[in-house]
């Protein structure tokens, strides 16, 4: 962290960001690394990125989350779209199953007539 602070003090923001982002990408479940990255973004005045990286943290602020949602959008429309897709897939499956049952019944009826089966 001291190296990152030196980079920031020297104005090497991109280098400091890279030094923190690489470990976060390598260990995405490490919340402590995400919190450090969020803290760096807070320090350089980027609330949307601070909100992005502190989203799962207890240290997040409403201001940062709002900036993050404003910059990247909410996932609410995507959630609605996913539900519509699920319903559509369900309807398609039902239609295909009913079609296959109809085909089987037709073949069965035709075979019974040809073979003289009585049901």
Secondary structure by P-SEA (a helix, b strand, c coil): caaaaaaaaacaaaaaaaaaaaaaaaccccaaaaaaaaaaaaaaccaaaaaaaacccccccaaaaaaaaaacccaaaaaaaaaaaaaaaaaaaaaaaaaaaaaaaaaaaaaaaaacccc
